[in-house]
Structures are given as structure tokens and as C-alpha cells.
Amino acid sequence: MAAAPRIVGLDVARGLAILGMFVAHAVPRAGGTELLVDGRSSVLFATLAGVSLGIMTGSERPIVRVRRLDRSLSIVLRALILFLLGIMLVTLDSGIAVILDYYGIMFLLLVPLLFLPRWALAALAIVFAFVAPRLAIAAEAADAGPVAALFAEYLLTGYYPALVWLPYLVVGLIAARSDLRNPRTQGAMVAGGTLLALLGYGAALVLPGVTAEAHSDSTAEVFGSGGVAVAVIGMLLWLTADDRAISRATRTVFSPIAAAGSMALTLYTLQIVTLAAFTVLSDDSGGAIAYPGWPLLIGLIVGSLVFASAWRAIYGAGPLERLMTRLSQSPRSRVSA
């Protein structure tokens, strides 16, 4: 059976998430200044992961029961590959907090939830949004052994704690189960995401002791950054919808970004390798191009858009995306192929 056509708005959103990470990692800044992209780009990335897993498992019509185990095994394999790739990238010492190994853990946590009804998913997202940040605070104060500390780092206390971030993936899964091509779904995502963002950031503004700063992993940040991600995805889906008069123009304008989004794993990996190389050059000789710095940022963005556009036009799926698809086939799928 032929694969369903890609949803352009999702590729654009992935592309913006990747470009946002480039800005967060490479732009020079004064002191501890927080940029709009800080944290929110990776949250958008995580929310889109939930959307992707929802699409892989049937979108608004979940796949039949006899195929669920096979598809779940494929997702588990993807999770393990992402985890191992993340560990490899960490060893490059790029100066960047790599998300891919945490991402793999998030995939594993989402597998048991994939086929729950939307109301149950919504309830779990709310529970995790309130409970996980408090568990993280308790875990940071606990005196744990090395093994327990490693588990706690990935689940609660690390840079991208999987349990705290799980609501982003769950909300993305809910969106995928709600017919992403339906204008009502798109409008609900914009309105609902905006409301969540107002609640999260509003609480941080008016309530003493509440923060929604990037990577604070507070309940307010989960609502605020998660709401922004949902609203952005909904708006991009609406702007690039097939039946929209404006869609031809927006698709043309966004096409290089959509190309980048279609191979987000490849570009993210290349970014880490590139920044690791600049770290070595800077340590050895001061570096011809400053890291962080504007020339580096411009080079990352322009190079990624040109590479992605050319590769997609010639080969289609990105190189690591092709490899991921091949390696993550379940044993049953390999036999039947």
C-alpha cells in the first residue's frame, strides 16, 4: 500500500523547530539572556514527535489490533536507535545538550499510551504536567546511588527530563488522533494552544515563586511552551492546507523550511557534528569563525536549507531518515517485505 502523502504544515513546523535550535545554539548573546527560541524549539520538536507517532499508528483511525504489536515494536526500535545516536553525539563534546537520547526514552514511555482514547490521554497529560515537575524537585534533593541517579537524570532531573516532557508528546498524539487535516481541528489547536500558553505564562507573571523560564521544567513552562507548540502547529496546518486559497503561496514560501523539516534528524545530527568541529577548532587555534557567532548561525541556516532542498528534490527522504526507516522495521515487517 502506498504511503500517505506528507502533511506540509508538519514538515514546516519541524523545519522551524530545527532552525530555532540553530539560533538557540549558535547566536551570540549577552549574559544569560533568554531568547524566544530557547526551550520552545525543542518543545515544538517533542510535540511533533507525538504527532508523528500518532500518524505512524493510524492518525484519527488507529490501526487494527492485529497490527498494533508490530507497529509498537517498530517504534521501540526507533527509540533505541535514537538513544544510541544521542549517546554517540554526546561524546563529540559539541557544547550542546543533545536531546536524542532523551527523545528515545520519551518514545519508550509513549508506547504503552499509543492506543488509549483521547480523553484518557488528556487526563494523563494533565496529571504528568502537575506531578512530574514535583517529582523532579524531590529527585534532585534525593541522595541516590549511581544507577538510580542515571535513571533519575533521564526521567526527572536531566536537561530534557522524559517524564516532565511526556505531556508534550501526549498532546501531539491527541492532535494526530483528531484529524489534522480538519479545519476545526486546526482552529481548536490554535485556540487551545493559545489558551494554554496564556495560562502558563500568565501564572508565571502573577503568581509569586512560579517560573516559566526555558528549561525550568515547571508546570507553568509545560503549559506555556506546550501551548505555543500546539498553536504554532495548528496555524501552520491551516496556512498550508490543500483547500486554502493562500496555501499555494505559503507552500512556496515555506518549501525550503519544509524540506529541512522532512529530514530533521539528519540536520540535527549534522548540526551537532558541525558545532563539535568548531569547538575543536576554537580550542586549537581560536577558530576562523566564532562559536557562537552570527557567521556560524547564517552558515548553518543557509547550508541546511540548500542541502535539504537539493537532497529532497533528488532523493526524497533524508539519509538518516531512510536509514531509520530501514533499521526500525520490526522482524515481521522484514519477513513480509
C-alpha positions as CSV (number, residue, x, y, z in Angstrom):
1,M,0.0,0.0,0.0
2,A,1.3,3.4,-0.9
3,A,2.4,5.7,1.9
4,A,0.1,8.6,2.8
5,P,1.3,12.0,1.4
6,R,3.2,14.1,3.9
7,I,1.4,16.9,5.7
8,V,3.2,20.0,4.6
9,G,2.4,22.0,7.8
10,L,4.1,19.4,9.9
11,D,7.2,19.5,7.9
12,V,7.3,23.3,8.1
13,A,6.8,23.0,11.9
14,R,9.7,20.5,12.1
15,G,11.8,22.8,10.0
16,L,11.1,25.8,12.2
17,A,12.0,23.7,15.3
18,I,15.3,22.8,13.8
19,L,16.1,26.3,12.7
20,G,15.1,27.5,16.1
21,M,17.6,25.1,17.7
22,F,20.3,26.5,15.4
23,V,19.5,30.0,16.7
24,A,19.5,28.9,20.3
25,H,22.8,27.1,19.9
26,A,24.8,29.5,17.7
27,V,23.5,33.0,18.2
28,P,25.8,35.2,20.4
29,R,24.1,36.7,23.4
30,A,24.9,38.8,26.4
31,G,25.0,37.0,29.7
32,G,22.0,34.8,30.5
33,T,19.6,36.5,28.1
34,E,16.8,34.1,27.1
35,L,15.7,34.1,23.5
36,L,12.2,33.3,22.2
37,V,13.5,30.1,20.7
38,D,15.2,28.9,23.9
39,G,13.4,25.8,25.1
40,R,10.4,26.3,22.9
41,S,12.1,24.9,19.8
42,S,12.9,21.6,21.5
43,V,9.4,21.6,23.0
44,L,7.9,22.0,19.5
45,F,10.2,19.2,18.4
46,A,8.9,16.9,21.2
47,T,5.2,17.8,20.5
48,L,5.8,17.0,16.8
49,A,7.2,13.6,17.9
50,G,3.9,12.8,19.5
51,V,2.2,13.8,16.3
52,S,4.5,11.6,14.2
53,L,3.9,8.6,16.4
54,G,0.2,9.2,16.2
55,I,0.4,9.2,12.4
56,M,2.5,6.1,12.4
57,T,-0.2,4.3,14.3
58,G,-3.1,5.3,12.2
59,S,-3.8,9.0,12.8
60,E,-7.6,9.6,13.6
61,R,-8.3,5.9,12.9
62,P,-5.8,3.8,14.9
63,I,-4.5,0.7,13.2
64,V,-6.3,-2.6,13.8
65,R,-5.4,-4.6,16.8
66,V,-3.5,-7.3,14.9
67,R,-1.0,-4.7,13.6
68,R,-0.5,-2.8,16.8
69,L,2.2,-5.1,18.3
70,D,4.2,-4.9,15.1
71,R,4.0,-1.1,14.9
72,S,4.8,-0.8,18.6
73,L,7.9,-2.9,18.1
74,S,9.0,-0.7,15.2
75,I,8.6,2.4,17.5
76,V,10.6,0.7,20.2
77,L,13.4,0.1,17.7
78,R,13.3,3.7,16.7
79,A,13.6,4.7,20.3
80,L,16.7,2.5,20.8
81,I,18.3,3.9,17.7
82,L,17.6,7.5,18.8
83,F,19.0,6.7,22.2
84,L,22.2,5.2,20.8
85,L,22.7,8.0,18.3
86,G,22.2,10.5,21.1
87,I,24.9,8.9,23.2
88,M,27.2,8.9,20.2
89,L,26.6,12.6,19.7
90,V,27.1,13.4,23.4
91,T,30.7,12.0,23.1
92,L,31.5,14.6,20.4
93,D,31.6,17.4,23.1
94,S,29.8,20.0,21.0
95,G,28.8,22.1,24.0
96,I,25.1,21.3,23.2
97,A,22.7,19.5,25.4
98,V,21.8,16.7,23.0
99,I,18.1,15.7,23.0
100,L,18.1,12.5,21.0
101,D,18.9,10.1,23.8
102,Y,16.2,11.7,26.0
103,Y,13.9,11.6,22.9
104,G,14.4,7.8,22.7
105,I,13.3,7.4,26.4
106,M,10.2,9.6,25.6
107,F,9.3,7.3,22.7
108,L,9.5,4.3,25.0
109,L,7.3,5.9,27.6
110,L,4.7,6.8,25.0
111,V,4.4,3.3,23.6
112,P,2.0,1.9,26.3
113,L,-0.2,5.0,25.7
114,L,-0.4,4.9,21.9
115,F,-3.9,3.4,21.6
116,L,-5.6,4.9,24.6
117,P,-8.7,7.1,23.9
118,R,-8.2,10.8,23.7
119,W,-10.0,11.6,27.0
120,A,-7.6,9.2,28.8
121,L,-4.6,10.8,27.1
122,A,-5.8,14.3,28.0
123,A,-6.2,13.2,31.7
124,L,-2.7,11.7,31.7
125,A,-1.1,14.8,30.1
126,I,-2.7,17.0,32.9
127,V,-1.5,14.6,35.6
128,F,2.0,14.5,34.3
129,A,2.1,18.3,33.8
130,F,1.4,18.8,37.5
131,V,3.0,15.7,39.2
132,A,6.2,15.2,37.2
133,P,7.8,18.7,38.0
134,R,7.2,18.0,41.7
135,L,8.8,14.5,41.4
136,A,11.7,16.2,39.7
137,I,12.2,18.5,42.7
138,A,12.1,15.6,45.0
139,A,14.6,13.6,42.9
140,E,17.0,16.5,42.9
141,A,17.0,16.5,46.6
142,A,17.4,12.7,47.0
143,D,20.7,11.0,47.7
144,A,20.6,8.3,45.1
145,G,23.2,5.7,44.0
146,P,24.8,5.9,40.6
147,V,22.3,3.6,38.8
148,A,19.3,5.3,40.4
149,A,20.8,8.7,39.6
150,L,21.2,7.8,36.0
151,F,17.5,6.8,35.8
152,A,16.5,9.9,37.6
153,E,18.6,12.0,35.2
154,Y,16.8,10.7,32.1
155,L,13.3,10.7,33.7
156,L,13.3,13.7,36.0
157,T,16.4,15.8,36.6
158,G,18.2,16.0,33.2
159,Y,18.1,18.7,30.6
160,Y,15.1,17.1,28.8
161,P,13.5,15.0,31.6
162,A,11.3,12.4,29.9
163,L,8.5,12.3,32.5
164,V,8.3,16.1,32.6
165,W,8.3,16.3,28.8
166,L,5.9,13.4,28.2
167,P,2.8,15.8,28.2
168,Y,4.2,17.4,25.0
169,L,4.3,14.1,23.2
170,V,0.9,13.1,24.6
171,V,-0.7,16.3,23.4
172,G,0.9,15.7,20.0
173,L,-0.6,12.2,19.9
174,I,-4.1,13.7,20.8
175,A,-3.7,16.1,17.9
176,A,-2.9,13.2,15.5
177,R,-5.9,11.3,16.7
178,S,-8.2,14.3,15.9
179,D,-7.8,14.5,12.1
180,L,-5.1,17.1,11.4
181,R,-6.5,18.0,8.0
182,N,-9.8,19.1,9.5
183,P,-10.1,22.9,9.7
184,R,-11.9,22.5,13.0
185,T,-9.0,20.6,14.5
186,Q,-6.6,23.2,13.2
187,G,-8.7,26.0,14.8
188,A,-9.0,24.1,18.0
189,M,-5.3,23.7,18.2
190,V,-4.7,27.4,17.7
191,A,-7.3,28.4,20.2
192,G,-6.5,25.7,22.7
193,G,-2.7,26.2,22.4
194,T,-3.1,30.0,22.9
195,L,-5.2,29.4,26.0
196,L,-2.6,27.0,27.5
197,A,0.2,29.5,26.8
198,L,-1.8,32.3,28.4
199,L,-2.4,30.1,31.5
200,G,1.2,29.0,31.8
201,Y,2.9,32.3,31.2
202,G,0.2,34.2,32.9
203,A,0.7,32.2,36.0
204,A,4.4,32.9,36.0
205,L,3.6,36.6,35.7
206,V,1.1,36.9,38.5
207,L,1.9,34.1,41.0
208,P,5.0,34.6,43.3
209,G,7.5,31.8,43.1
210,V,6.2,30.5,39.7
211,T,8.5,30.5,36.7
212,A,8.0,29.5,33.1
213,E,11.6,30.1,32.0
214,A,13.1,27.9,29.3
215,H,14.1,24.5,30.7
216,S,12.8,25.3,34.2
217,D,10.6,22.2,33.7
218,S,7.9,23.7,35.8
219,T,4.1,23.2,35.3
220,A,3.9,26.7,34.1
221,E,6.5,26.1,31.4
222,V,4.8,22.8,30.4
223,F,1.5,24.8,29.8
224,G,3.2,27.8,28.3
225,S,5.7,26.2,25.9
226,G,3.4,23.3,25.2
227,G,0.6,25.8,24.3
228,V,2.9,27.7,22.0
229,A,3.9,24.5,20.2
230,V,0.3,23.4,19.7
231,A,-0.8,26.8,18.4
232,V,2.1,27.0,16.0
233,I,1.4,23.6,14.6
234,G,-2.3,24.4,14.2
235,M,-1.6,27.7,12.5
236,L,0.9,26.1,10.0
237,L,-1.5,23.3,9.3
238,W,-4.2,25.9,8.4
239,L,-1.8,28.0,6.3
240,T,-0.7,25.1,4.2
241,A,-3.9,23.2,3.9
242,D,-4.8,21.8,0.5
243,D,-8.2,23.6,0.3
244,R,-6.9,27.0,1.3
245,A,-6.6,29.8,-1.3
246,I,-3.5,31.0,0.3
247,S,-1.9,27.6,0.5
248,R,0.0,27.7,-2.9
249,A,1.8,30.8,-1.9
250,T,2.5,29.7,1.6
251,R,3.8,26.3,0.5
252,T,6.1,28.0,-2.0
253,V,7.5,30.4,0.6
254,F,7.9,27.6,3.2
255,S,9.2,24.9,0.8
256,P,12.9,25.2,1.9
257,I,11.8,25.0,5.5
258,A,9.5,22.1,4.8
259,A,12.4,20.3,3.1
260,A,14.5,20.9,6.2
261,G,11.7,19.6,8.4
262,S,11.4,16.4,6.3
263,M,14.9,15.4,7.3
264,A,15.0,16.9,10.8
265,L,17.1,14.0,12.2
266,T,19.7,14.4,9.5
267,L,20.1,18.1,10.0
268,Y,20.0,17.9,13.8
269,T,22.9,15.3,13.7
270,L,24.9,17.4,11.2
271,Q,24.4,20.4,13.4
272,I,25.9,18.6,16.4
273,V,28.8,17.3,14.3
274,T,29.5,20.8,12.9
275,L,29.4,22.5,16.3
276,A,31.7,19.8,17.7
277,A,34.2,20.6,14.9
278,F,34.0,24.3,15.6
279,T,34.6,23.6,19.3
280,V,37.8,21.7,18.4
281,L,38.9,24.4,16.0
282,S,38.3,27.1,18.6
283,D,40.2,25.2,21.3
284,D,43.2,24.5,19.0
285,S,43.6,27.8,17.1
286,G,40.9,30.3,18.2
287,G,38.8,29.3,15.2
288,A,38.4,31.3,12.0
289,I,34.6,31.6,12.7
290,A,33.5,32.4,16.2
291,Y,31.3,29.9,18.0
292,P,28.7,31.1,19.0
293,G,28.6,33.8,16.3
294,W,26.4,35.2,13.5
295,P,28.5,33.9,10.6
296,L,28.2,30.4,12.0
297,L,24.5,30.8,12.5
298,I,23.9,32.1,9.0
299,G,26.1,29.3,7.6
300,L,24.1,26.6,9.5
301,I,20.7,28.0,8.3
302,V,21.6,28.7,4.7
303,G,23.6,25.5,4.4
304,S,20.8,23.4,5.9
305,L,18.1,24.9,3.7
306,V,20.1,24.5,0.5
307,F,21.2,20.9,1.4
308,A,17.7,19.8,2.4
309,S,16.1,21.4,-0.7
310,A,18.6,19.8,-3.1
311,W,18.6,16.4,-1.4
312,R,14.8,16.2,-1.3
313,A,14.5,17.2,-4.9
314,I,16.9,14.4,-6.0
315,Y,16.5,11.6,-3.4
316,G,13.3,12.4,-1.4
317,A,13.7,11.3,2.2
318,G,16.8,12.4,4.1
319,P,19.8,10.0,4.5
320,L,19.3,9.3,8.2
321,E,15.5,9.1,7.8
322,R,16.0,6.4,5.2
323,L,18.3,4.5,7.4
324,M,16.0,4.9,10.4
325,T,13.1,3.5,8.4
326,R,15.1,0.5,7.3
327,L,16.6,-0.3,10.7
328,S,13.4,0.2,12.6
329,Q,11.4,-2.3,10.7
330,S,10.0,-5.0,13.0
331,P,11.1,-8.6,12.3
332,R,7.6,-9.4,11.0
333,S,7.8,-6.4,8.6
334,R,11.2,-7.6,7.3
335,V,9.8,-11.1,6.6
336,S,6.7,-9.8,4.8
337,A,8.7,-7.2,2.8
